[in-house]
Amino acid sequence: MRRIEPYDREFAIPLVRNIFIRVGFDLETGQVLNFRIQLELHKNDEIKVIRRYDTAHGRPHVDKYDRPDTKTGEYKKIFFDIDNIKECMSIAINYLKENHVMIIERYLRKHKND
């Protein structure tokens, strides 16, 4: 289910010319309740979400839009065994910073006509 209302805190981390990490999260008494972190490609006046980490299904997971399942063609959703939401957010942001080039290149190869 797609969230409509804004998060308590939202910001973007620019990586290169048209690639960003967008971060949103809700706080209650200093604790992160839920979050969304996504790698975005801004192209032709559109925002393509390439990879999204969030808590939309009750626990942290990643949706890999750059890695469809070879048998079903559906995009991969991988749940994490991490209970600490702040730790999960940190892992996600650092992974995207370090690997955004490879992730974007893979996405573009699989979505040449998008």
Phi and psi in radians as a Rosetta constraint file:
Dihedral C 1 N 2 CA 2 C 2 CIRCULARHARMONIC -1.504 0.35
Dihedral N 2 CA 2 C 2 N 3 CIRCULARHARMONIC 2.315 0.35
Dihedral C 2 N 3 CA 3 C 3 CIRCULARHARMONIC -1.362 0.35
Dihedral N 3 CA 3 C 3 N 4 CIRCULARHARMONIC 2.369 0.35
Dihedral C 3 N 4 CA 4 C 4 CIRCULARHARMONIC -1.795 0.35
Dihedral N 4 CA 4 C 4 N 5 CIRCULARHARMONIC -0.771 0.35
Dihedral C 4 N 5 CA 5 C 5 CIRCULARHARMONIC -1.303 0.35
Dihedral N 5 CA 5 C 5 N 6 CIRCULARHARMONIC 2.663 0.35
Dihedral C 5 N 6 CA 6 C 6 CIRCULARHARMONIC -1.263 0.35
Dihedral N 6 CA 6 C 6 N 7 CIRCULARHARMONIC 2.770 0.35
Dihedral C 6 N 7 CA 7 C 7 CIRCULARHARMONIC -1.373 0.35
Dihedral N 7 CA 7 C 7 N 8 CIRCULARHARMONIC 2.874 0.35
Dihedral C 7 N 8 CA 8 C 8 CIRCULARHARMONIC -1.053 0.35
Dihedral N 8 CA 8 C 8 N 9 CIRCULARHARMONIC -0.700 0.35
Dihedral C 8 N 9 CA 9 C 9 CIRCULARHARMONIC -2.248 0.35
Dihedral N 9 CA 9 C 9 N 10 CIRCULARHARMONIC 2.337 0.35
Dihedral C 9 N 10 CA 10 C 10 CIRCULARHARMONIC -2.517 0.35
Dihedral N 10 CA 10 C 10 N 11 CIRCULARHARMONIC 2.439 0.35
Dihedral C 10 N 11 CA 11 C 11 CIRCULARHARMONIC -2.790 0.35
Dihedral N 11 CA 11 C 11 N 12 CIRCULARHARMONIC 2.878 0.35
Dihedral C 11 N 12 CA 12 C 12 CIRCULARHARMONIC -2.094 0.35
Dihedral N 12 CA 12 C 12 N 13 CIRCULARHARMONIC 2.522 0.35
Dihedral C 12 N 13 CA 13 C 13 CIRCULARHARMONIC -1.964 0.35
Dihedral N 13 CA 13 C 13 N 14 CIRCULARHARMONIC 1.891 0.35
Dihedral C 13 N 14 CA 14 C 14 CIRCULARHARMONIC -1.264 0.35
Dihedral N 14 CA 14 C 14 N 15 CIRCULARHARMONIC 2.345 0.35
Dihedral C 14 N 15 CA 15 C 15 CIRCULARHARMONIC -1.822 0.35
Dihedral N 15 CA 15 C 15 N 16 CIRCULARHARMONIC -1.097 0.35
Dihedral C 15 N 16 CA 16 C 16 CIRCULARHARMONIC -2.385 0.35
Dihedral N 16 CA 16 C 16 N 17 CIRCULARHARMONIC -3.072 0.35
Dihedral C 16 N 17 CA 17 C 17 CIRCULARHARMONIC -0.625 0.35
Dihedral N 17 CA 17 C 17 N 18 CIRCULARHARMONIC -0.975 0.35
Dihedral C 17 N 18 CA 18 C 18 CIRCULARHARMONIC -2.205 0.35
Dihedral N 18 CA 18 C 18 N 19 CIRCULARHARMONIC 0.451 0.35
Dihedral C 18 N 19 CA 19 C 19 CIRCULARHARMONIC -2.149 0.35
Dihedral N 19 CA 19 C 19 N 20 CIRCULARHARMONIC 2.276 0.35
Dihedral C 19 N 20 CA 20 C 20 CIRCULARHARMONIC -2.370 0.35
Dihedral N 20 CA 20 C 20 N 21 CIRCULARHARMONIC 2.694 0.35
Dihedral C 20 N 21 CA 21 C 21 CIRCULARHARMONIC -1.835 0.35
Dihedral N 21 CA 21 C 21 N 22 CIRCULARHARMONIC 2.127 0.35
Dihedral C 21 N 22 CA 22 C 22 CIRCULARHARMONIC -1.823 0.35
Dihedral N 22 CA 22 C 22 N 23 CIRCULARHARMONIC 2.260 0.35
Dihedral C 22 N 23 CA 23 C 23 CIRCULARHARMONIC -2.106 0.35
Dihedral N 23 CA 23 C 23 N 24 CIRCULARHARMONIC 2.346 0.35
Dihedral C 23 N 24 CA 24 C 24 CIRCULARHARMONIC -2.493 0.35
Dihedral N 24 CA 24 C 24 N 25 CIRCULARHARMONIC 2.453 0.35
Dihedral C 24 N 25 CA 25 C 25 CIRCULARHARMONIC -2.744 0.35
Dihedral N 25 CA 25 C 25 N 26 CIRCULARHARMONIC 2.742 0.35
Dihedral C 25 N 26 CA 26 C 26 CIRCULARHARMONIC -1.909 0.35
Dihedral N 26 CA 26 C 26 N 27 CIRCULARHARMONIC 2.444 0.35
Dihedral C 26 N 27 CA 27 C 27 CIRCULARHARMONIC -2.058 0.35
Dihedral N 27 CA 27 C 27 N 28 CIRCULARHARMONIC 2.550 0.35
Dihedral C 27 N 28 CA 28 C 28 CIRCULARHARMONIC -2.488 0.35
Dihedral N 28 CA 28 C 28 N 29 CIRCULARHARMONIC 2.091 0.35
Dihedral C 28 N 29 CA 29 C 29 CIRCULARHARMONIC 0.816 0.35
Dihedral N 29 CA 29 C 29 N 30 CIRCULARHARMONIC 0.798 0.35
Dihedral C 29 N 30 CA 30 C 30 CIRCULARHARMONIC 1.394 0.35
Dihedral N 30 CA 30 C 30 N 31 CIRCULARHARMONIC -0.028 0.35
Dihedral C 30 N 31 CA 31 C 31 CIRCULARHARMONIC -1.790 0.35
Dihedral N 31 CA 31 C 31 N 32 CIRCULARHARMONIC 2.391 0.35
Dihedral C 31 N 32 CA 32 C 32 CIRCULARHARMONIC -1.322 0.35
Dihedral N 32 CA 32 C 32 N 33 CIRCULARHARMONIC 2.145 0.35
Dihedral C 32 N 33 CA 33 C 33 CIRCULARHARMONIC -1.550 0.35
Dihedral N 33 CA 33 C 33 N 34 CIRCULARHARMONIC -0.767 0.35
Dihedral C 33 N 34 CA 34 C 34 CIRCULARHARMONIC -2.738 0.35
Dihedral N 34 CA 34 C 34 N 35 CIRCULARHARMONIC 2.892 0.35
Dihedral C 34 N 35 CA 35 C 35 CIRCULARHARMONIC -2.696 0.35
Dihedral N 35 CA 35 C 35 N 36 CIRCULARHARMONIC 2.922 0.35
Dihedral C 35 N 36 CA 36 C 36 CIRCULARHARMONIC -2.520 0.35
Dihedral N 36 CA 36 C 36 N 37 CIRCULARHARMONIC 2.226 0.35
Dihedral C 36 N 37 CA 37 C 37 CIRCULARHARMONIC -2.277 0.35
Dihedral N 37 CA 37 C 37 N 38 CIRCULARHARMONIC 2.158 0.35
Dihedral C 37 N 38 CA 38 C 38 CIRCULARHARMONIC -2.392 0.35
Dihedral N 38 CA 38 C 38 N 39 CIRCULARHARMONIC 2.526 0.35
Dihedral C 38 N 39 CA 39 C 39 CIRCULARHARMONIC -1.565 0.35
Dihedral N 39 CA 39 C 39 N 40 CIRCULARHARMONIC 2.165 0.35
Dihedral C 39 N 40 CA 40 C 40 CIRCULARHARMONIC -2.101 0.35
Dihedral N 40 CA 40 C 40 N 41 CIRCULARHARMONIC 2.467 0.35
Dihedral C 40 N 41 CA 41 C 41 CIRCULARHARMONIC -1.968 0.35
Dihedral N 41 CA 41 C 41 N 42 CIRCULARHARMONIC 2.095 0.35
Dihedral C 41 N 42 CA 42 C 42 CIRCULARHARMONIC -1.677 0.35
Dihedral N 42 CA 42 C 42 N 43 CIRCULARHARMONIC 1.986 0.35
Dihedral C 42 N 43 CA 43 C 43 CIRCULARHARMONIC -2.558 0.35
Dihedral N 43 CA 43 C 43 N 44 CIRCULARHARMONIC 2.266 0.35
Dihedral C 43 N 44 CA 44 C 44 CIRCULARHARMONIC 0.919 0.35
Dihedral N 44 CA 44 C 44 N 45 CIRCULARHARMONIC 0.844 0.35
Dihedral C 44 N 45 CA 45 C 45 CIRCULARHARMONIC 1.071 0.35
Dihedral N 45 CA 45 C 45 N 46 CIRCULARHARMONIC 0.376 0.35
Dihedral C 45 N 46 CA 46 C 46 CIRCULARHARMONIC -2.180 0.35
Dihedral N 46 CA 46 C 46 N 47 CIRCULARHARMONIC 2.700 0.35
Dihedral C 46 N 47 CA 47 C 47 CIRCULARHARMONIC -1.918 0.35
Dihedral N 47 CA 47 C 47 N 48 CIRCULARHARMONIC 2.039 0.35
Dihedral C 47 N 48 CA 48 C 48 CIRCULARHARMONIC -1.733 0.35
Dihedral N 48 CA 48 C 48 N 49 CIRCULARHARMONIC 2.102 0.35
Dihedral C 48 N 49 CA 49 C 49 CIRCULARHARMONIC -1.485 0.35
Dihedral N 49 CA 49 C 49 N 50 CIRCULARHARMONIC 2.059 0.35
Dihedral C 49 N 50 CA 50 C 50 CIRCULARHARMONIC -1.622 0.35
Dihedral N 50 CA 50 C 50 N 51 CIRCULARHARMONIC -0.690 0.35
Dihedral C 50 N 51 CA 51 C 51 CIRCULARHARMONIC -2.617 0.35
Dihedral N 51 CA 51 C 51 N 52 CIRCULARHARMONIC 2.417 0.35
Dihedral C 51 N 52 CA 52 C 52 CIRCULARHARMONIC -2.326 0.35
Dihedral N 52 CA 52 C 52 N 53 CIRCULARHARMONIC 2.236 0.35
Dihedral C 52 N 53 CA 53 C 53 CIRCULARHARMONIC -1.851 0.35
Dihedral N 53 CA 53 C 53 N 54 CIRCULARHARMONIC 2.306 0.35
Dihedral C 53 N 54 CA 54 C 54 CIRCULARHARMONIC -2.831 0.35
Dihedral N 54 CA 54 C 54 N 55 CIRCULARHARMONIC -3.110 0.35
Dihedral C 54 N 55 CA 55 C 55 CIRCULARHARMONIC -2.077 0.35
Dihedral N 55 CA 55 C 55 N 56 CIRCULARHARMONIC 0.470 0.35
Dihedral C 55 N 56 CA 56 C 56 CIRCULARHARMONIC -1.096 0.35
Dihedral N 56 CA 56 C 56 N 57 CIRCULARHARMONIC -0.431 0.35
Dihedral C 56 N 57 CA 57 C 57 CIRCULARHARMONIC -1.874 0.35
Dihedral N 57 CA 57 C 57 N 58 CIRCULARHARMONIC 0.472 0.35
Dihedral C 57 N 58 CA 58 C 58 CIRCULARHARMONIC 1.554 0.35
Dihedral N 58 CA 58 C 58 N 59 CIRCULARHARMONIC -0.166 0.35
Dihedral C 58 N 59 CA 59 C 59 CIRCULARHARMONIC -2.699 0.35
Dihedral N 59 CA 59 C 59 N 60 CIRCULARHARMONIC 2.732 0.35
Dihedral C 59 N 60 CA 60 C 60 CIRCULARHARMONIC -1.068 0.35
Dihedral N 60 CA 60 C 60 N 61 CIRCULARHARMONIC 2.392 0.35
Dihedral C 60 N 61 CA 61 C 61 CIRCULARHARMONIC -2.728 0.35
Dihedral N 61 CA 61 C 61 N 62 CIRCULARHARMONIC 2.975 0.35
Dihedral C 61 N 62 CA 62 C 62 CIRCULARHARMONIC -2.177 0.35
Dihedral N 62 CA 62 C 62 N 63 CIRCULARHARMONIC 2.421 0.35
Dihedral C 62 N 63 CA 63 C 63 CIRCULARHARMONIC -1.837 0.35
Dihedral N 63 CA 63 C 63 N 64 CIRCULARHARMONIC 2.054 0.35
Dihedral C 63 N 64 CA 64 C 64 CIRCULARHARMONIC -1.756 0.35
Dihedral N 64 CA 64 C 64 N 65 CIRCULARHARMONIC 1.588 0.35
Dihedral C 64 N 65 CA 65 C 65 CIRCULARHARMONIC -1.294 0.35
Dihedral N 65 CA 65 C 65 N 66 CIRCULARHARMONIC -0.203 0.35
Dihedral C 65 N 66 CA 66 C 66 CIRCULARHARMONIC -1.585 0.35
Dihedral N 66 CA 66 C 66 N 67 CIRCULARHARMONIC -0.092 0.35
Dihedral C 66 N 67 CA 67 C 67 CIRCULARHARMONIC -2.303 0.35
Dihedral N 67 CA 67 C 67 N 68 CIRCULARHARMONIC 1.318 0.35
Dihedral C 67 N 68 CA 68 C 68 CIRCULARHARMONIC -1.203 0.35
Dihedral N 68 CA 68 C 68 N 69 CIRCULARHARMONIC 2.630 0.35
Dihedral C 68 N 69 CA 69 C 69 CIRCULARHARMONIC -1.106 0.35
Dihedral N 69 CA 69 C 69 N 70 CIRCULARHARMONIC 2.331 0.35
Dihedral C 69 N 70 CA 70 C 70 CIRCULARHARMONIC -1.184 0.35
Dihedral N 70 CA 70 C 70 N 71 CIRCULARHARMONIC -0.455 0.35
Dihedral C 70 N 71 CA 71 C 71 CIRCULARHARMONIC -1.546 0.35
Dihedral N 71 CA 71 C 71 N 72 CIRCULARHARMONIC -0.792 0.35
Dihedral C 71 N 72 CA 72 C 72 CIRCULARHARMONIC -1.730 0.35
Dihedral N 72 CA 72 C 72 N 73 CIRCULARHARMONIC -0.370 0.35
Dihedral C 72 N 73 CA 73 C 73 CIRCULARHARMONIC 1.413 0.35
Dihedral N 73 CA 73 C 73 N 74 CIRCULARHARMONIC -0.082 0.35
Dihedral C 73 N 74 CA 74 C 74 CIRCULARHARMONIC -1.352 0.35
Dihedral N 74 CA 74 C 74 N 75 CIRCULARHARMONIC 2.662 0.35
Dihedral C 74 N 75 CA 75 C 75 CIRCULARHARMONIC -1.332 0.35
Dihedral N 75 CA 75 C 75 N 76 CIRCULARHARMONIC 2.569 0.35
Dihedral C 75 N 76 CA 76 C 76 CIRCULARHARMONIC -1.368 0.35
Dihedral N 76 CA 76 C 76 N 77 CIRCULARHARMONIC 2.373 0.35
Dihedral C 76 N 77 CA 77 C 77 CIRCULARHARMONIC -2.113 0.35
Dihedral N 77 CA 77 C 77 N 78 CIRCULARHARMONIC 2.131 0.35
Dihedral C 77 N 78 CA 78 C 78 CIRCULARHARMONIC -2.135 0.35
Dihedral N 78 CA 78 C 78 N 79 CIRCULARHARMONIC 2.149 0.35
Dihedral C 78 N 79 CA 79 C 79 CIRCULARHARMONIC -1.535 0.35
Dihedral N 79 CA 79 C 79 N 80 CIRCULARHARMONIC 2.551 0.35
Dihedral C 79 N 80 CA 80 C 80 CIRCULARHARMONIC -1.725 0.35
Dihedral N 80 CA 80 C 80 N 81 CIRCULARHARMONIC 2.605 0.35
Dihedral C 80 N 81 CA 81 C 81 CIRCULARHARMONIC -1.677 0.35
Dihedral N 81 CA 81 C 81 N 82 CIRCULARHARMONIC 0.630 0.35
Dihedral C 81 N 82 CA 82 C 82 CIRCULARHARMONIC -1.955 0.35
Dihedral N 82 CA 82 C 82 N 83 CIRCULARHARMONIC 2.138 0.35
Dihedral C 82 N 83 CA 83 C 83 CIRCULARHARMONIC -1.503 0.35
Dihedral N 83 CA 83 C 83 N 84 CIRCULARHARMONIC -0.440 0.35
Dihedral C 83 N 84 CA 84 C 84 CIRCULARHARMONIC -1.410 0.35
Dihedral N 84 CA 84 C 84 N 85 CIRCULARHARMONIC 1.869 0.35
Dihedral C 84 N 85 CA 85 C 85 CIRCULARHARMONIC -1.140 0.35
Dihedral N 85 CA 85 C 85 N 86 CIRCULARHARMONIC -0.699 0.35
Dihedral C 85 N 86 CA 86 C 86 CIRCULARHARMONIC -1.078 0.35
Dihedral N 86 CA 86 C 86 N 87 CIRCULARHARMONIC -0.693 0.35
Dihedral C 86 N 87 CA 87 C 87 CIRCULARHARMONIC -1.113 0.35
Dihedral N 87 CA 87 C 87 N 88 CIRCULARHARMONIC -0.737 0.35
Dihedral C 87 N 88 CA 88 C 88 CIRCULARHARMONIC -1.096 0.35
Dihedral N 88 CA 88 C 88 N 89 CIRCULARHARMONIC -0.732 0.35
Dihedral C 88 N 89 CA 89 C 89 CIRCULARHARMONIC -1.072 0.35
Dihedral N 89 CA 89 C 89 N 90 CIRCULARHARMONIC -0.776 0.35
Dihedral C 89 N 90 CA 90 C 90 CIRCULARHARMONIC -1.100 0.35
Dihedral N 90 CA 90 C 90 N 91 CIRCULARHARMONIC -0.762 0.35
Dihedral C 90 N 91 CA 91 C 91 CIRCULARHARMONIC -1.056 0.35
Dihedral N 91 CA 91 C 91 N 92 CIRCULARHARMONIC -0.789 0.35
Dihedral C 91 N 92 CA 92 C 92 CIRCULARHARMONIC -1.091 0.35
Dihedral N 92 CA 92 C 92 N 93 CIRCULARHARMONIC -0.847 0.35
Dihedral C 92 N 93 CA 93 C 93 CIRCULARHARMONIC -1.088 0.35
Dihedral N 93 CA 93 C 93 N 94 CIRCULARHARMONIC -0.808 0.35
Dihedral C 93 N 94 CA 94 C 94 CIRCULARHARMONIC -1.116 0.35
Dihedral N 94 CA 94 C 94 N 95 CIRCULARHARMONIC -0.704 0.35
Dihedral C 94 N 95 CA 95 C 95 CIRCULARHARMONIC -1.094 0.35
Dihedral N 95 CA 95 C 95 N 96 CIRCULARHARMONIC -0.780 0.35
Dihedral C 95 N 96 CA 96 C 96 CIRCULARHARMONIC -1.156 0.35
Dihedral N 96 CA 96 C 96 N 97 CIRCULARHARMONIC -0.672 0.35
Dihedral C 96 N 97 CA 97 C 97 CIRCULARHARMONIC -1.077 0.35
Dihedral N 97 CA 97 C 97 N 98 CIRCULARHARMONIC -0.738 0.35
Dihedral C 97 N 98 CA 98 C 98 CIRCULARHARMONIC -1.379 0.35
Dihedral N 98 CA 98 C 98 N 99 CIRCULARHARMONIC -0.450 0.35
Dihedral C 98 N 99 CA 99 C 99 CIRCULARHARMONIC -2.141 0.35
Dihedral N 99 CA 99 C 99 N 100 CIRCULARHARMONIC 0.197 0.35
Dihedral C 99 N 100 CA 100 C 100 CIRCULARHARMONIC -1.061 0.35
Dihedral N 100 CA 100 C 100 N 101 CIRCULARHARMONIC -0.610 0.35
Dihedral C 100 N 101 CA 101 C 101 CIRCULARHARMONIC -1.111 0.35
Dihedral N 101 CA 101 C 101 N 102 CIRCULARHARMONIC -0.866 0.35
Dihedral C 101 N 102 CA 102 C 102 CIRCULARHARMONIC -1.072 0.35
Dihedral N 102 CA 102 C 102 N 103 CIRCULARHARMONIC -0.744 0.35
Dihedral C 102 N 103 CA 103 C 103 CIRCULARHARMONIC -1.121 0.35
Dihedral N 103 CA 103 C 103 N 104 CIRCULARHARMONIC -0.804 0.35
Dihedral C 103 N 104 CA 104 C 104 CIRCULARHARMONIC -1.133 0.35
Dihedral N 104 CA 104 C 104 N 105 CIRCULARHARMONIC -0.765 0.35
Dihedral C 104 N 105 CA 105 C 105 CIRCULARHARMONIC -1.052 0.35
Dihedral N 105 CA 105 C 105 N 106 CIRCULARHARMONIC -0.740 0.35
Dihedral C 105 N 106 CA 106 C 106 CIRCULARHARMONIC -1.101 0.35
Dihedral N 106 CA 106 C 106 N 107 CIRCULARHARMONIC -0.763 0.35
Dihedral C 106 N 107 CA 107 C 107 CIRCULARHARMONIC -1.053 0.35
Dihedral N 107 CA 107 C 107 N 108 CIRCULARHARMONIC -0.813 0.35
Dihedral C 107 N 108 CA 108 C 108 CIRCULARHARMONIC -1.133 0.35
Dihedral N 108 CA 108 C 108 N 109 CIRCULARHARMONIC -0.618 0.35
Dihedral C 108 N 109 CA 109 C 109 CIRCULARHARMONIC -1.119 0.35
Dihedral N 109 CA 109 C 109 N 110 CIRCULARHARMONIC -0.670 0.35
Dihedral C 109 N 110 CA 110 C 110 CIRCULARHARMONIC -1.470 0.35
Dihedral N 110 CA 110 C 110 N 111 CIRCULARHARMONIC -0.276 0.35
Dihedral C 110 N 111 CA 111 C 111 CIRCULARHARMONIC -2.201 0.35
Dihedral N 111 CA 111 C 111 N 112 CIRCULARHARMONIC 0.841 0.35
Dihedral C 111 N 112 CA 112 C 112 CIRCULARHARMONIC -1.021 0.35
Dihedral N 112 CA 112 C 112 N 113 CIRCULARHARMONIC -0.552 0.35
Dihedral C 112 N 113 CA 113 C 113 CIRCULARHARMONIC -1.645 0.35
Dihedral N 113 CA 113 C 113 N 114 CIRCULARHARMONIC 0.036 0.35
